[in-house]
Amino acid sequence: MAELVYLLCMATSAVAAALLIRSYLASRSRLLLWSSLCFVGLALNNALLFVDLVLTPAAVDLTVARGLVALGAMGLLIFGLIRDVH
């Protein structure tokens, strides 16, 4: 059951990213660009979670990689929010 939740979270993030990218291409709003890049990173993070907990043996630990991807995704969004303030 947990595997299904991981996949659904990944799919939700990917769909959100696709919708944000489509909106960005239509309006060219930079905030939509940064938000879409954040959601791409979150989808990648969820994919790594699935690979880490379901597909790889227990000896392989992708916790650091998942954390770095999540940090990068949130960093992109924060950077975009700060940059678009002025």
Biotite code that builds the C-alpha atoms (Angstrom):
import biotite.structure as struc

atoms = struc.array([
    struc.Atom([0.000, 0.000, 0.000], chain_id="A", res_id=1, res_name="MET", atom_name="CA", element="C"),
    struc.Atom([2.843, 2.402, 0.788], chain_id="A", res_id=2, res_name="ALA", atom_name="CA", element="C"),
    struc.Atom([4.255, 1.828, -2.687], chain_id="A", res_id=3, res_name="GLU", atom_name="CA", element="C"),
    struc.Atom([1.019, 3.069, -4.220], chain_id="A", res_id=4, res_name="LEU", atom_name="CA", element="C"),
    struc.Atom([1.128, 6.216, -2.088], chain_id="A", res_id=5, res_name="VAL", atom_name="CA", element="C"),
    struc.Atom([4.711, 6.937, -3.213], chain_id="A", res_id=6, res_name="TYR", atom_name="CA", element="C"),
    struc.Atom([3.713, 6.564, -6.854], chain_id="A", res_id=7, res_name="LEU", atom_name="CA", element="C"),
    struc.Atom([0.606, 8.710, -6.440], chain_id="A", res_id=8, res_name="LEU", atom_name="CA", element="C"),
    struc.Atom([2.647, 11.471, -4.784], chain_id="A", res_id=9, res_name="CYS", atom_name="CA", element="C"),
    struc.Atom([5.126, 11.345, -7.651], chain_id="A", res_id=10, res_name="MET", atom_name="CA", element="C"),
    struc.Atom([2.326, 11.471, -10.216], chain_id="A", res_id=11, res_name="ALA", atom_name="CA", element="C"),
    struc.Atom([0.631, 14.376, -8.444], chain_id="A", res_id=12, res_name="THR", atom_name="CA", element="C"),
    struc.Atom([3.860, 16.387, -8.365], chain_id="A", res_id=13, res_name="SER", atom_name="CA", element="C"),
    struc.Atom([4.542, 15.600, -12.029], chain_id="A", res_id=14, res_name="ALA", atom_name="CA", element="C"),
    struc.Atom([1.027, 16.655, -13.087], chain_id="A", res_id=15, res_name="VAL", atom_name="CA", element="C"),
    struc.Atom([1.323, 19.867, -11.063], chain_id="A", res_id=16, res_name="ALA", atom_name="CA", element="C"),
    struc.Atom([4.687, 20.554, -12.723], chain_id="A", res_id=17, res_name="ALA", atom_name="CA", element="C"),
    struc.Atom([3.225, 19.933, -16.179], chain_id="A", res_id=18, res_name="ALA", atom_name="CA", element="C"),
    struc.Atom([0.294, 22.261, -15.530], chain_id="A", res_id=19, res_name="LEU", atom_name="CA", element="C"),
    struc.Atom([2.606, 24.958, -14.175], chain_id="A", res_id=20, res_name="LEU", atom_name="CA", element="C"),
    struc.Atom([4.896, 24.631, -17.199], chain_id="A", res_id=21, res_name="ILE", atom_name="CA", element="C"),
    struc.Atom([1.907, 24.913, -19.526], chain_id="A", res_id=22, res_name="ARG", atom_name="CA", element="C"),
    struc.Atom([0.737, 28.034, -17.705], chain_id="A", res_id=23, res_name="SER", atom_name="CA", element="C"),
    struc.Atom([4.238, 29.486, -17.820], chain_id="A", res_id=24, res_name="TYR", atom_name="CA", element="C"),
    struc.Atom([4.457, 28.960, -21.572], chain_id="A", res_id=25, res_name="LEU", atom_name="CA", element="C"),
    struc.Atom([1.132, 30.735, -22.004], chain_id="A", res_id=26, res_name="ALA", atom_name="CA", element="C"),
    struc.Atom([1.820, 33.723, -19.757], chain_id="A", res_id=27, res_name="SER", atom_name="CA", element="C"),
    struc.Atom([5.632, 33.891, -19.350], chain_id="A", res_id=28, res_name="ARG", atom_name="CA", element="C"),
    struc.Atom([5.242, 34.714, -15.649], chain_id="A", res_id=29, res_name="SER", atom_name="CA", element="C"),
    struc.Atom([8.579, 34.057, -13.951], chain_id="A", res_id=30, res_name="ARG", atom_name="CA", element="C"),
    struc.Atom([6.933, 32.924, -10.729], chain_id="A", res_id=31, res_name="LEU", atom_name="CA", element="C"),
    struc.Atom([5.252, 30.115, -12.672], chain_id="A", res_id=32, res_name="LEU", atom_name="CA", element="C"),
    struc.Atom([8.668, 29.108, -14.001], chain_id="A", res_id=33, res_name="LEU", atom_name="CA", element="C"),
    struc.Atom([10.191, 28.857, -10.534], chain_id="A", res_id=34, res_name="TRP", atom_name="CA", element="C"),
    struc.Atom([7.133, 27.027, -9.201], chain_id="A", res_id=35, res_name="SER", atom_name="CA", element="C"),
    struc.Atom([7.230, 24.528, -12.056], chain_id="A", res_id=36, res_name="SER", atom_name="CA", element="C"),
    struc.Atom([10.937, 23.863, -11.509], chain_id="A", res_id=37, res_name="LEU", atom_name="CA", element="C"),
    struc.Atom([10.218, 23.303, -7.819], chain_id="A", res_id=38, res_name="CYS", atom_name="CA", element="C"),
    struc.Atom([7.530, 20.751, -8.625], chain_id="A", res_id=39, res_name="PHE", atom_name="CA", element="C"),
    struc.Atom([9.814, 18.985, -11.093], chain_id="A", res_id=40, res_name="VAL", atom_name="CA", element="C"),
    struc.Atom([12.285, 18.635, -8.237], chain_id="A", res_id=41, res_name="GLY", atom_name="CA", element="C"),
    struc.Atom([9.566, 17.387, -5.897], chain_id="A", res_id=42, res_name="LEU", atom_name="CA", element="C"),
    struc.Atom([8.493, 14.789, -8.455], chain_id="A", res_id=43, res_name="ALA", atom_name="CA", element="C"),
    struc.Atom([12.113, 13.682, -8.742], chain_id="A", res_id=44, res_name="LEU", atom_name="CA", element="C"),
    struc.Atom([12.306, 13.529, -4.961], chain_id="A", res_id=45, res_name="ASN", atom_name="CA", element="C"),
    struc.Atom([9.239, 11.287, -4.846], chain_id="A", res_id=46, res_name="ASN", atom_name="CA", element="C"),
    struc.Atom([10.717, 9.078, -7.562], chain_id="A", res_id=47, res_name="ALA", atom_name="CA", element="C"),
    struc.Atom([13.905, 8.738, -5.524], chain_id="A", res_id=48, res_name="LEU", atom_name="CA", element="C"),
    struc.Atom([11.814, 7.867, -2.474], chain_id="A", res_id=49, res_name="LEU", atom_name="CA", element="C"),
    struc.Atom([10.138, 5.061, -4.400], chain_id="A", res_id=50, res_name="PHE", atom_name="CA", element="C"),
    struc.Atom([13.465, 3.783, -5.700], chain_id="A", res_id=51, res_name="VAL", atom_name="CA", element="C"),
    struc.Atom([15.047, 4.022, -2.260], chain_id="A", res_id=52, res_name="ASP", atom_name="CA", element="C"),
    struc.Atom([12.324, 2.299, -0.263], chain_id="A", res_id=53, res_name="LEU", atom_name="CA", element="C"),
    struc.Atom([10.852, -0.122, -2.797], chain_id="A", res_id=54, res_name="VAL", atom_name="CA", element="C"),
    struc.Atom([13.279, -1.012, -5.579], chain_id="A", res_id=55, res_name="LEU", atom_name="CA", element="C"),
    struc.Atom([16.721, -1.033, -3.962], chain_id="A", res_id=56, res_name="THR", atom_name="CA", element="C"),
    struc.Atom([17.926, -3.363, -1.222], chain_id="A", res_id=57, res_name="PRO", atom_name="CA", element="C"),
    struc.Atom([18.182, -2.121, 2.351], chain_id="A", res_id=58, res_name="ALA", atom_name="CA", element="C"),
    struc.Atom([21.955, -1.732, 2.022], chain_id="A", res_id=59, res_name="ALA", atom_name="CA", element="C"),
    struc.Atom([21.487, 1.120, -0.484], chain_id="A", res_id=60, res_name="VAL", atom_name="CA", element="C"),
    struc.Atom([20.553, 4.400, 1.191], chain_id="A", res_id=61, res_name="ASP", atom_name="CA", element="C"),
    struc.Atom([19.443, 7.336, -0.921], chain_id="A", res_id=62, res_name="LEU", atom_name="CA", element="C"),
    struc.Atom([18.455, 9.557, 2.001], chain_id="A", res_id=63, res_name="THR", atom_name="CA", element="C"),
    struc.Atom([21.162, 12.141, 1.317], chain_id="A", res_id=64, res_name="VAL", atom_name="CA", element="C"),
    struc.Atom([20.333, 12.280, -2.387], chain_id="A", res_id=65, res_name="ALA", atom_name="CA", element="C"),
    struc.Atom([16.627, 12.696, -1.614], chain_id="A", res_id=66, res_name="ARG", atom_name="CA", element="C"),
    struc.Atom([17.390, 15.443, 0.865], chain_id="A", res_id=67, res_name="GLY", atom_name="CA", element="C"),
    struc.Atom([19.585, 17.312, -1.588], chain_id="A", res_id=68, res_name="LEU", atom_name="CA", element="C"),
    struc.Atom([16.967, 17.114, -4.326], chain_id="A", res_id=69, res_name="VAL", atom_name="CA", element="C"),
    struc.Atom([14.264, 18.383, -1.942], chain_id="A", res_id=70, res_name="ALA", atom_name="CA", element="C"),
    struc.Atom([16.566, 21.162, -0.741], chain_id="A", res_id=71, res_name="LEU", atom_name="CA", element="C"),
    struc.Atom([17.313, 22.156, -4.317], chain_id="A", res_id=72, res_name="GLY", atom_name="CA", element="C"),
    struc.Atom([13.619, 22.178, -5.243], chain_id="A", res_id=73, res_name="ALA", atom_name="CA", element="C"),
    struc.Atom([12.685, 24.347, -2.278], chain_id="A", res_id=74, res_name="MET", atom_name="CA", element="C"),
    struc.Atom([15.716, 26.532, -2.902], chain_id="A", res_id=75, res_name="GLY", atom_name="CA", element="C"),
    struc.Atom([14.544, 27.203, -6.454], chain_id="A", res_id=76, res_name="LEU", atom_name="CA", element="C"),
    struc.Atom([11.129, 28.264, -5.225], chain_id="A", res_id=77, res_name="LEU", atom_name="CA", element="C"),
    struc.Atom([12.544, 30.516, -2.495], chain_id="A", res_id=78, res_name="ILE", atom_name="CA", element="C"),
    struc.Atom([15.003, 32.050, -4.967], chain_id="A", res_id=79, res_name="PHE", atom_name="CA", element="C"),
    struc.Atom([12.178, 32.724, -7.396], chain_id="A", res_id=80, res_name="GLY", atom_name="CA", element="C"),
    struc.Atom([10.003, 34.272, -4.692], chain_id="A", res_id=81, res_name="LEU", atom_name="CA", element="C"),
    struc.Atom([12.821, 36.559, -3.542], chain_id="A", res_id=82, res_name="ILE", atom_name="CA", element="C"),
    struc.Atom([13.865, 37.498, -7.063], chain_id="A", res_id=83, res_name="ARG", atom_name="CA", element="C"),
    struc.Atom([10.348, 38.390, -8.202], chain_id="A", res_id=84, res_name="ASP", atom_name="CA", element="C"),
    struc.Atom([9.629, 40.655, -5.230], chain_id="A", res_id=85, res_name="VAL", atom_name="CA", element="C"),
    struc.Atom([11.222, 43.651, -6.897], chain_id="A", res_id=86, res_name="HIS", atom_name="CA", element="C"),
])
